[in-house]
């Protein structure tokens, strides 16, 4: 992957890359939004705990295709309040090395179940299987 954060534009506001270039021949995985709940439908109150569960689900989905967090090229994250920005970003920043993936973080009015505070979807790319 080639990471692009040109010095000719303003640096990112947080720890993410402006863009990630996927080389030809890579497999792409588009992951649906994952919510912060356990396998037995428990939804933690804490936004950071929900973010942990979202990324844990993403990790399992990636593993099913022989991928891991290093293959994530873009994160789209949604939180229901500005209060949840820091807890979400603390989890994201701990899980991703350098260079970080491209990322968008949006504040939304809510999800289907009002207990959810965080939803995370990713785009991942890995070399073609031989």
PyMOL commands that set and color helices and strands:
alter all, ss='L'
color gray80, all
select helices_A, chain A and resi 47-63+69-71+84-95
alter helices_A, ss='H'
color red, helices_A
select strands_A, chain A and resi 2-4+19-21+26-35+72-79+102-107+118-127
alter strands_A, ss='S'
color yellow, strands_A
deselect
rebuild
show_as cartoon
